[in-house]
Amino acid sequence: MGARRAGSAAASLLAALLLLAAAPPRSAEGQVFHVYDRLNRLRATVDPTANDAAIWTYDFNGNLTNGGTKTYTWNVRDQLLSMTGASFQYDALGRRHRRVVGSTTRDFVYDGLNLVQEKQDTTVKANVVTGLGLDEVFTRIKGSATRHLLADALGSTLALTDPAGAVQTSYTYARSAPPPRPASPTRTRPSSRAARTTAPASTTTGRGTTIRGCTDSFVRIRYASLAASRTSMRM
C-alpha cells in the first residue's frame, strides 16, 4: 500500500511538473507554483521545496471534479451533490435545502428564493430577516447572537453589527477573484466576496454559506475554493 501511495504521489508530481513546464500562465507564492490553463482554471500546485504537488481536474461543463485532496460530484444541472466530507440536496427550484457534513444534517427554509431559517433536525439554529430583493438580508439571529448586515449600493455586506450598533465583523473586497488574504486566519466569501476574521462552524451573510472543515463556499450557482484562493469551480 505504501509503495502504491508513493507511486501515485510521484505520478502527480511528474504530471504537475510537466504542466508547470508547458503552461506559461502561472504564478508563485513563495516556493509554491500555481499552474493555470488557457481558460484561467487552476490545474496544478507545485511545491518544489516539499517535493509535493496536486492536480486539479474538471468535467466537460467546467465543474471541478478533483481539487488537491478533495473530490466533487455534480448532477446534470451542474449542482454540487457531494464533496469530500459533505453532501447536498436541492429542491425543484434549485435551492439547496439540505447539507450533510459528517453526522450533522442542516436543513434550509426559504421565503421565495431567500433563505430565512436554518434547522438541525427539529431545532431552529438560525433565523434570517430578509427584504423584498433577492439576497437582501437585514438581520441574522443565531441563539442569543443577533447580527445586522450593513451593505453598500451593490448589495455587498460591509459589516455585521450587534444590537447596540457596534461593528463585530467587517469586510473588504477585491475587484475580482482571488479574494484578499488578511494576515490572521480567515474564512472567505464566495467569488469576490470578502474575507472575514472569525470562523464559526458555518456562516451565512446574505449570499452564501461556508462550512468549517470544508474550505469551499456556495452562493446560488457559484462556488469558491479557499485552497485555490479563487472561484475556480463552475460559474
N, C-alpha and C positions, 0 to 999 in steps of 0.2 A: 504493500500500500504506500509506504514511504517513497519507494522508487517511482511509483506511478505519479505521486504528487510532485516529486522533483522533476519528472519528465514533463508534466503539464506546465509547471512554473517556467521551465526552460523554454518550452514552446511558446508560451505567452510572451516571455521576454524577447525571444527572437522575432516574433511577429511584430511586437511593438517597436523594436529597433529598426526593422525593415520599414515600417510606417514612418518612423522618425526620419529615416534617411531619404524616403521617397516623397514626403509631403512637405512642400515649402511653408504652408501656413501653419506655424507652430509658435508657442510661447513658452517661457520658462519662469518658474517661481523658485528662486534658489537653485537647487540641483534637480528639481522635478520638471520635466518637459511635458507639455500638453500638445498633442497632435490632433489637428482638425482636418476634415476633408473639405472638398470644394463646396459643400453645402453648409459649411461652418458648423458641422457637428463634431463633437469630441469623439475621437476614435481610439486614442490610447494615452495613457500616462506612463512616463518612464522615469524612474529614479536610478540613475547610474551608480550613485554612491551606495545605495542599499541593494543594488542588483535586483530591483523589483520593477514589475510592470503590470499593467492591467489593460485589457482590451474592451472597448465599448462597441456594441453591435446594435443594429436597428433592423426592423422589418421593412417590407416594401412600402408601407404607409408612413414611414419615418418615425415609428414608435420605438423607443429604447427597449431592447429585449435583454441586454446584459450590460450592466454598468459596474465594472470592477468586481465586487464581491456579491452583487445583487442581481437577481433575475426578475423579469417583469413579463406578465401575460396580459393580453388585450383582447377585447371582443371585437365583433365586426363593426361596431360603432366607434372604434378607437377609444373606448373607455377602459381605464386600468382595472382589471379584475383582481390581480394579485401581484404582490411583490414579496421578496424575501422577508418573512416576519409579519405580513399583513395581507388581508383580502378585503374586497369591497363589493357592494351590491348597489344597483341603481333601479329607479322606478321607470315607468313607461315614459316619463317626461325627461329622462336623462339626469335626474337629480340623484346624487349619491345619498342613499337613505340608510346605509349600514356600513360600519367599518369594524373589522375584527383584527385586533392586534394581540397575538398570543391567545390567552383565555378571556380577554376583555372585549366585550361587544358594545359598541356605541351606536345608537340609532339617532337619526336626524329628522326633525319635524319641520315642515315648510309651510309658509303662507305664500301661495303662488310659487315664485322661484326663489324667494328669500328664506334663508334659514332662520327659524325663530326659536328652536329648542333642541337641546341635546339630552338624550336619555341613555342610561345604562340599566338594562332590564326595565323595571318599572320606576326606577328612581330618576328624577329630573336632575341633571347635572348642571345645566346652564339654560338661561332664558335670554333671548335677544330681542330688543326693541328696535323695529325697523321703520323706515319711512315708506313713501309711495314709490320711490325709484328703485331700480334694480341694484341690489347690493348696498342700499343706503341704510347704514346701521348707526343708530344713535347711542345705544346702551347695551352692555352685556353684563348679566348678573350671574355670578357663579358662587354658590354658597353665600357667604357673608361679604364677598367682594363684589363691588359694583364699579364698572369702568365705563366712562363716557368717551366716545370717539370723536375727535376733532379732525375734520377733513378740510382739504384745500378745494379750490374751484374745480379740480379734476376728479374729486371724489377720493383721492388718496389720503389715507389716515396719517396725520402728522403727529398725533399724541393721544395717549389714554390718560384721563384724569379720574381722580376719585370724587366722591360726592361733594367734598369741600373745594374742588377745583384745582387741587394740587396735581401737577403732572407726575405720573408714575412711570410712564414709558414714552419715549419719543422716537420718531422715525425720520430717516433721511433717505433720499432717493438719488440713484444714478440716472442718467438719461436713457441708458439701455443696459441689458444684461452684459456682464455679470454684476450682481448687486455689490454694494460697498462692503468692506470687511473691517469692522471695528477690531480693536486690539483685544477686547475681552471676549470670552466665549459667547457665541451668538446663536440665535435662531434666525433664519432668513425667510422673508415673504416670497411668494411665487413671482416669477418673471422679474420686472424691475422694482418689485416691492421691496421695502426697506429691511435692514437687519435690525433685530431687537436685542437688547442686552439682558433679557431674562429668558428662562427656559422652562415654562410649565409643561406638564405632561402633554397637553395639547392646547392649541390656542386658535381661536377664530376671531380675526379682527376685521370682519366685514366682507372679505373677499376670498378667503381660503383657510385651510386647516393644515397645521404642521403637527407632527407627532414625535414625541421624544423617542429616540431609538430608531426612528425611520427618517433618514435625512432627505426626505422628498416631500414636496408640498403639492396640494391640489387646489386649483381655483377654476371653477367652471370646467372648461376643457383644456386648461393649461396646466402643465406640470413643471416643477422646477426641482433641480437636484443640488443639494449642498456640496456633494462630492465633486460635482463638475463646476460648481460656482457659477452656474448659468442655467438658463432654460433650455436644456438640451434634449427634452423629450418632445412628444407630439405637441404642435402648436395649433 
